[in-house]
């Protein structure tokens, strides 16, 4: 009997099993591969699901642990003994009525300042009470400027203003104390005689001890000039040349200049003052870091429209220069004596440096008009000379700024870097005689304070 071949055997199995498909080996292998692939995917899906479940369980466990730790910390904190409360005063204001501690000047000004406002203060001997009264009105009205320019004695009152702003003594109280000290007799002739003999304590004294030596120096120079002049000697001139230029000796201690410089450099208000060096024909405008930043200039720099002005830092020597009067003469080294003159002699009010503000209060120690009858004596004529000089220098800078305002309004100037600036002029409203410059006055102070309040409340019209 013939033995069946593998093919015959396959056919017999297919005939015996009619449900089995009639497929070749290639198709069968493909199906097996697909089944294996599906099984592998299912296994991978189950493994991923298991890992995800494990991660969720771990996260839940971690969250529970943190929550338990937080509860434990809270229980521990609650278990600690609390510090005893501070005892309440038996009498006095309630805690809700207690005023907060005074804020540092820099923080207070930088946060609450009316950034469109600037003060331009001019100093003039006994009329410095005018600027002090205006600053007192600013303190009372809560008006904090972004910049302050000051000349001569207003350097001192701006320093006092910064102290008052930080919670120090009011300017009114300080001025009253000064008047009481410097005018002890309450009678002008007696007070003037006392000042002529003793000067102002801590400020200046008459050059009584220096006078003979100054005369001798002038005599030596005069004799030398006479010997060289021959027959062309001008004897009246040489005789008058013997009188020394120095009549007063400053008594400010070095610590005084250092304290002012430090206060100016630390405040957030831009502070500027000037001094004039006649040897170089240059004005120096000394500015603190805030003022230099607002001006956009570095120490030693110049502005194109003010080529003979150099902007410099504020140092103790700069403060000394800004307070150096003609009457101090020109003796001494820059370290302890003359370096430059009081800047009020050159430019009594600094306006153009404040053009970053939209409103400038120009506080002037004189009036633009001569009040009362025209001079008929040498004394009143000297007063007029002072006022005319102060007005002429100021008017040039004022008119230039107002001209820009008019050009903007007329559409002539369209540069967006320029904007109109309102200038409010706070001027002395009484005629002060030449000798009145020697004495401060509470009346001048009160008038300026009233004008300041009027300006801040909108009662004054800007200059046109």
Residue, then its C-alpha position, 0 to 999 in steps of 0.5 A: x500500500x502506498x504511503x501518503x505524502x505530506x500533501x495528501x495528509x493535509x488534504x485528508x485533515x482538511x476533508x475531515x475538518x470542514x470548518x478549518x480554512x483553506x489557507x496556505x502557510x504564509x497567511x497563517x504566519x501573518x495571522x500568528x504575527x498579528x496575534x502576537x503584536x496585539x498581545x504585546x500591545x495589550x500587555x504594554x497598556x496594562x503595564x502603563x496603567x499599573x505605573x499610573x496607578x502607582x504614581x497616583x498612589x505615591x502622590x496621594x501618600x506624599x500629599x497626606x504626609x505633607x498635610x500631616x506634617x503641617x498639622x503637626x507644625x500647627x499643633x507645635x506652634x499653638x503649644x508654644x507659650x505666647x509672649x506677653x502683650x505690651x502693657x497699655x498706657x494708663x492714659x493717652x490716645x488710643x492705638x487707632x489714634x496714634x500717628x505712624x512714625x515719621x517716614x524717611x525724607x527720601x521715601x516720602x518725597x519719592x512716593x508722594x511728591x507732586x512731580x510737576x512742581x519745582x521751587x526756585x528760591x532766591x536769597x538776599x541777606x535779611x530778606x531770606x525770611x521770605x523764602x523761609x515763609x514760603x517753604x513753611x507754607x509748602x510744609x503746611x500744605x503738603x506740597x513736595x517739589x521734585x526739584x529746588x534751586x536755591x541761592x545764597x542764604x536760601x541754601x541754609x533754609x532749604x537745609x532746614x526745610x529738609x530737616x522739618x520735612x523729616x519731623x524736625x523743628x518748624x521754620x517759623x520756630x527756628x526763625x523766631x529763635x534767630x531773631x531773638x538771638x540776633x536782635x536782643x535789644x528790640x531796638x534797631x540802632x542798638x541791635x545794629x551797634x551790637x552786630x557791628x561790634x560782635x557780628x553774628x554768633x557762629x556766622x561772621x564777625x567784623x574783621x577788627x583783628x585782620x584790618x591793620x594787616x590788610x591795610x599794611x598789605x594794601x599800603x605796600x602795594x600802593x607804594x609800589x604803584x606810586x614808585x612806578x607811576x612817577x608824575x602820573x600818580x593818582x593820589x586820591x585813588x591810591x589813598x582810597x585803595x588802602x581800605x581793605x576789601x575784607x570787612x567780615x570774617x566767616x565763622x561757619x565751622x567745617x561741620x556746618x558745610x559737611x552737614x548741609x552737603x550730606x543732607x542735600x546729597x541724601x534727599x530724593x528731591x533734586x537740589x541745586x545751588x550756584x557759585x561764581x568764580x570771577x577769575x575764570x568767569x564761570x558759574x558752577x551749579x552744584x547739584x545732588x544725584x537726584x538733580x543731576x539725573x533729572x538734568x541728564x548730565x554728569x558732573x563736570x558737564x555743560x549745557x549747550x544753552x549755558x556754555x559758561x556754566x559747569x554742573x558739579x557735585x555738592x561738596x562741603x567746599x561747594x557749600x562754602x563757596x555758595x555762601x561766600x559774601x563779598x564782605x569776606x574778601x578773597x583771602x585764604x586757600x580754597x580748602x579753608x577760604x575763598x574758592x568762589x563767590x555766592x552765586x546770587x551775585x551772578x544769577x540770583x534765581x536758577x530757573x532754566x534748570x527746573x524745566x523738567x517741571x510743569x510748574x515753577x514757584x519763583x520765590x524772589x526776595x525783591x519785587x519787580x517794581x520799586x515800591x514807594x517814592x523814588x530814591x532821594x538819599x544815598x541809602x535808598x539809592x543803594x537799595x535800588x541798585x541791588x533790586x535793579x541788578x537782581x531784577x535785570x538778571x532774573x528777567x532775562x531767564x524768565x522771559x526766555x522761558x515764557x517765549x518758549x511757552x508762546x512759541x508752543x501756543x502759536x505752533x511755531x515750536x512743535x518739538x515734543x521735548x518742549x512743553x509749556x511751563x507755568x511760572x508763579x512769582x512769589x515776590x516781597x510786597x513791601x519796600x525794605x530799606x538797605x539797612x533792613x537787609x541786616x535784619x530778618x523779619x517775622x512780618x516778611x516771613x508771614x507775608x510769604x507764607x500767606x502768598x505760598x498758601x494762595x499760590x498752592x490753592x490756585x489764587x495766583x495767576x502765572x506770569x505771562 
